[in-house]
Each structure stands twice: as structure tokens, then as C-alpha cells.
Amino acid sequence: MRTTEITPESFLSHKDALLSHMREFSSDLARYTPKIADAIASVEATGTQEMLRRAARSDERVFLPFAERLEDWTARWSGVTKWFVAEQSRRSESERLGDGTMSAISAVLALLRRVTETRKGGVSRESQLRHLAGWFAATPSETAAHALFQAVFDLGRPRHLSVVHPDADLIPDSRSWWEAPPIEISRTLAETGRPPSPGLPARVQRNDGGVRRLREEQLRKQRARASAARSLADGGPYERTLDEAETDVLLSLLNIALTARVPVSGRTEKASGSENGVKLTLSPHDESTTVRTARGSLHLDGLRVSIR
């Protein structure tokens, strides 16, 4: 109703749906408001305290104290009462809403009447511009044409833009524009009077091929690590030399176990994520033990490693 960008044809195509919606809403409000008010009066005649206490006891917000739940349900009942029951000094919210709906219907009908009269009268933007062009052609002098232009379009006044200087302490907002130095503004702000917006987010560029290659490499490493863990569990850490993959698995399990202090167990699961993983246990031992790996000998002082 307030915009100037919509065309009369668009308004006329949507006015029936708008009027029907508002009339149905007003009809439902007038039909059900007395029934709800009578129901509220019947409930209040029998007392509401027991009803509110039962509602508070049945409330699923168990972490709230009973007193807060009772206060919340009391406020809800008070809100319902104010919406549908009028007080002595003021009207109910439903009555005010009904009056507002009727006022909106009247405003839409008045606007419809103006649009219809405009279409029937033949006055359009094209005819207005033609009359204006005739006035410009009939002006006796250039000064009169400038005065007519100023009166019609009012484009001679400057456009005031509210922009804060980057250094507010150096150039305060209270300083006059005649005294303050000029600042840079965006082209959008200068042409339209609206600050620039970042616009719509750019489309996300997905590299499906790279993602697929990274996923394959990740699965390959997981399968190799799971195979090394099984080999380490089958052959044990002693009486042989562990290869590079088995050494990585052993060191990672030792890191988990030693972080929590001994004797403790650390576990790494298979790549499939099942519960059947490899378990390393560090237990006290009378002598030091040595594990030969591809990176050298690993000496464990007073500890023995068991892997299963």
C-alpha cells in the first residue's frame, strides 16, 4: 500500500486474495472470541489454582523449580485472559485486533477505489509526462524552464550522506562539512543513497577430484596401518626386527600408555572402526627389555611390552 514500485495490474491481481484472507480472519475472530471468553469465565468460576498447579506438575521442564513453573503457567493463563476477556477500563486484545483488521480492509478498499478511478480516468505516467513536456515547450524563457524543472523534479538540493570519518578523534562528527576535509565514499552510496552491501556469497568451488584422491590416500594409509598392527600383534615385539610401519604403530601405542603412567594399557582400533583392535600392555619387569626396530633399538627400563 505504501510502495511506488508496484504496478496497478499487480495490485489488482492480488487484492482478492488479500481481502478474502482479512475477511476470513475477522470472521473467525468474531465467531470464536465469545466462545473462548465464555470458556475462560467457566474455568475461573470453578477456580484456577488447582488447574495451574496440575499444569506445573505435568510440565516437562524438570530442571526448573516447581515455584518457577507455577509462576510461568500463571503468567500464561493471565495472558490468555487479557487477550479474550475485556476489563473495565480497557478493551481486550482480540477486540483491538478485530478493529485493526477492519481498518486494514477499509484502507485496501480505499486504495482499490483510487486505483480503479485512475485507470478509468485515463491519467497515467505517460500522459503526465506528455503534459509536462508541453509545459516545458510553452515556457517563455530558459529561466522559467529551470524554475519548472526545479519545482517538478526537485533535483537541485544536495544529497546528504551520513558517513563517519575513519579517524573520529581527528575529525569529529560535530565539525561542519564546510570545515572538515572530504572523505571517500562508495559509488553505490553516492548514486543511490544506500550503503554498499557485500552481496550474495560466491559459489563454492568444489574440487571433487582432489577430494577423491585425498580420501583414497587416507584409506590406503589406514589399511596399511591396520595391516601393520595385525602383523605386530601376531609376531610380537621381541626376537625380531620391526619394520617401519610396525615401529610407527608400536610408538603410538607406547605414547598412549606412557601418557597415563604405567602399568596401563593403550588401544588403537582397526581402520574399519570395529571394536577388535590391537591392545598394548606395559607391565613391570625385573630386567630391562629391548625391542629392535627399523630405526634402532628401543630400551625399556624395568618394563615389558605385550601386544595382543
C-alpha positions in Angstrom: 0.0 0.0 0.0 3.0 2.3 0.6 5.4 1.3 -2.2 5.6 3.1 -5.5 7.3 0.3 -7.4 4.2 -2.0 -7.8 2.0 -1.6 -10.8 -1.8 -1.3 -10.7 -2.1 -4.6 -12.6 -0.1 -6.4 -9.9 -2.2 -4.9 -7.1 -5.4 -5.8 -8.8 -4.3 -9.4 -9.3 -3.5 -9.9 -5.5 -6.2 -7.7 -3.9 -8.9 -10.5 -4.0 -6.6 -13.0 -2.0 -5.7 -10.2 0.5 -9.3 -9.2 1.1 -10.5 -12.8 1.4 -7.8 -13.5 3.9 -8.6 -10.5 6.1 -12.4 -11.1 6.0 -12.0 -14.8 7.0 -9.6 -13.8 9.8 -12.1 -11.1 11.0 -15.0 -13.6 10.8 -13.1 -16.3 12.7 -12.1 -13.7 15.4 -15.7 -12.5 15.8 -17.1 -16.1 15.9 -14.6 -17.7 18.3 -13.8 -14.8 20.7 -17.2 -15.0 22.6 -16.8 -18.8 22.9 -13.3 -18.6 24.3 -14.4 -15.8 26.7 -17.3 -17.9 28.0 -14.9 -20.9 28.4 -12.5 -18.7 30.4 -15.3 -17.5 32.6 -16.4 -21.1 33.3 -12.9 -22.1 34.3 -12.4 -19.1 36.6 -15.8 -19.7 38.2 -14.5 -23.1 39.4 -11.1 -21.8 40.4 -7.8 -21.8 38.5 -5.3 -22.5 41.3 -5.6 -26.3 41.2 -5.5 -26.3 37.4 -2.3 -24.3 37.3 -0.7 -26.5 39.9 -1.5 -29.6 37.9 -0.2 -28.0 34.8 3.1 -27.0 36.6 3.5 -30.6 38.0 3.0 -32.0 34.5 5.5 -29.6 32.9 8.4 -31.4 31.2 10.9 -28.7 32.3 12.0 -30.8 35.2 15.2 -28.7 35.9 13.0 -25.7 36.8 11.8 -25.5 40.4 8.1 -26.0 41.0 7.6 -22.4 42.0 9.0 -21.1 38.7 6.9 -23.5 36.7 3.8 -22.4 38.6 4.7 -18.8 38.1 5.2 -19.4 34.3 1.8 -21.1 33.9 0.1 -18.4 35.9 1.5 -15.8 33.6 0.3 -17.8 30.5 -3.2 -18.0 31.9 -3.1 -14.3 32.6 -2.1 -13.6 29.0 -4.9 -15.7 27.6 -7.4 -13.9 29.8 -6.1 -10.4 28.7 -6.4 -11.5 25.1 -10.1 -12.6 25.2 -11.7 -11.0 28.3 -12.2 -7.3 28.4 -11.5 -5.4 31.6 -13.5 -2.4 33.0 -11.0 0.2 31.9 -9.7 -1.3 28.7 -10.7 -3.5 25.8 -9.5 -7.0 25.1 -6.6 -7.6 22.7 -8.9 -9.6 20.4 -11.3 -6.7 20.1 -8.5 -4.3 19.2 -7.2 -6.8 16.7 -10.6 -7.0 15.1 -10.9 -3.3 14.8 -7.4 -3.2 13.3 -8.4 -5.8 10.7 -11.5 -3.8 9.7 -9.4 -0.7 9.4 -7.0 -2.5 7.1 -9.8 -3.8 5.0 -11.2 -0.2 4.6 -7.7 1.1 3.7 -7.3 -1.6 1.0 -10.8 -0.8 -0.4 -10.0 2.9 -0.5 -6.7 2.2 -2.3 -8.6 -0.1 -4.7 -11.1 2.7 -5.4 -8.3 5.2 -6.2 -6.5 2.7 -8.5 -9.8 1.9 -10.3 -10.6 5.6 -10.7 -7.1 6.3 -12.0 -7.4 3.6 -14.6 -10.8 4.8 -15.7 -9.8 8.4 -15.9 -7.0 7.8 -18.4 -4.4 9.5 -16.2 -1.1 7.5 -16.4 2.6 8.2 -16.1 2.8 8.6 -19.9 0.0 11.2 -20.1 1.6 13.1 -17.2 4.9 13.2 -18.9 3.3 14.4 -22.1 1.6 17.2 -20.3 4.9 18.1 -18.6 6.7 18.2 -21.9 4.0 20.6 -23.2 4.6 22.9 -20.3 8.3 22.9 -20.9 7.8 23.7 -24.6 5.5 26.6 -23.7 7.8 28.3 -21.2 8.7 31.8 -22.3 12.3 31.7 -21.2 15.1 29.5 -20.1 14.9 30.8 -16.6 11.2 29.8 -16.4 12.1 26.3 -17.7 14.7 26.0 -15.0 12.2 27.1 -12.4 9.7 24.5 -13.7 12.3 21.8 -13.6 13.2 22.7 -10.0 9.6 22.6 -8.9 8.8 19.3 -10.7 11.9 17.2 -10.0 13.5 19.0 -7.1 17.0 17.7 -8.1 18.8 20.9 -7.2 19.3 20.2 -3.5 22.4 18.3 -2.4 22.1 14.7 -1.2 23.3 14.5 2.4 25.1 11.2 3.2 25.9 10.2 6.8 29.4 8.9 6.7 31.8 8.8 9.7 35.4 9.7 9.2 37.8 6.8 9.8 39.6 8.9 12.5 36.8 10.1 14.7 39.2 11.8 17.1 40.8 13.8 14.3 37.6 14.7 12.5 34.7 14.6 15.0 31.1 14.3 13.8 30.2 17.8 15.2 32.5 19.6 12.8 30.8 21.3 9.9 31.1 19.9 6.4 32.4 23.2 5.2 35.4 22.9 7.5 36.0 19.1 7.5 38.2 17.6 4.8 36.4 15.4 2.2 36.3 11.7 2.6 36.0 8.8 0.1 32.6 7.2 -0.3 31.5 4.3 -2.3 29.8 4.7 -5.7 26.7 2.9 -4.5 26.2 5.3 -1.7 26.7 8.3 -3.9 24.3 7.1 -6.6 21.5 5.5 -4.6 22.0 6.9 -1.0 22.3 3.3 0.3 25.4 1.9 1.9 27.1 -0.9 -0.2 26.3 -4.5 0.7 28.6 -7.5 0.3 26.1 -9.1 -2.0 25.4 -12.7 -2.4 28.0 -15.2 -1.3 30.2 -16.6 -4.1 29.6 -20.1 -5.3 31.7 -22.7 -3.5 34.2 -24.2 -5.9 34.5 -27.9 -5.1 37.5 -29.9 -6.3 35.8 -33.4 -6.4 38.9 -35.0 -8.0 41.2 -33.7 -5.3 38.8 -34.7 -2.5 38.6 -38.2 -4.0 42.4 -38.5 -4.2 42.9 -37.4 -0.6 40.2 -39.8 0.5 41.9 -42.7 -1.3 45.2 -41.8 0.1 43.7 -41.6 3.6 42.1 -45.1 3.2 45.4 -46.5 1.9 47.2 -45.3 4.9 44.6 -46.6 7.3 44.7 -50.0 5.6 48.5 -50.1 5.8 48.4 -49.1 9.5 45.8 -51.8 10.2 47.9 -54.4 8.5 51.0 -53.4 10.4 49.0 -53.5 13.7 47.9 -57.1 12.9 51.4 -58.1 12.0 52.7 -56.6 15.2 50.1 -58.5 17.3 50.8 -61.8 15.5 54.6 -61.7 15.6 55.1 -59.8 18.9 57.7 -57.1 19.6 60.6 -59.3 20.7 63.1 -61.7 19.0 62.7 -59.9 15.6 63.3 -56.5 13.9 60.1 -54.5 13.4 59.7 -52.8 10.0 58.9 -49.1 9.6 55.1 -49.5 9.7 55.2 -51.7 12.8 57.5 -49.3 14.5 55.0 -46.4 14.0 52.2 -48.5 15.5 54.4 -49.5 18.5 55.5 -46.0 19.2 51.9 -44.6 19.0 50.7 -47.3 21.5 53.6 -46.6 23.8 52.8 -42.9 23.7 49.2 -43.6 24.8 50.3 -46.0 27.6 53.1 -43.8 28.9 51.0 -40.7 29.0 48.7 -42.2 31.5 51.6 -43.8 33.5 52.3 -47.5 33.9 51.0 -50.1 34.3 48.3 -49.1 31.9 47.0 -50.1 28.5 46.7 -48.1 25.4 44.5 -49.2 22.5 44.4 -48.4 18.8 41.5 -49.7 16.7 41.5 -51.1 13.2 40.9 -48.9 10.3 37.4 -50.3 9.9 36.5 -48.8 13.3 35.4 -52.1 14.8 36.0 -52.9 18.4 38.5 -55.7 17.6 41.7 -53.6 18.0 45.3 -54.1 19.0 46.0 -53.7 22.7 49.4 -52.9 24.2 50.1 -53.5 27.9 53.1 -52.3 29.8 53.8 -54.3 32.9 56.7 -54.1 35.5 59.7 -56.4 34.8 62.8 -57.4 36.8 65.1 -56.5 33.9 65.2 -54.1 31.1 63.9 -55.2 27.7 64.9 -54.3 24.2 62.8 -54.0 21.1 64.7 -54.0 17.8 63.1 -51.7 15.2 64.0 -50.3 11.8 65.1 -47.1 13.5 67.3 -48.7 16.1 67.0 -50.5 19.4 64.3 -49.3 21.9 65.3 -50.0 25.6 62.6 -50.2 28.2 63.9 -49.8 31.7 62.0 -52.2 34.0 59.1 -52.7 31.6 57.9 -55.4 29.3 55.6 -54.9 26.4 52.9 -57.4 25.5 50.7 -56.9 22.4 47.6 -58.9 21.5 
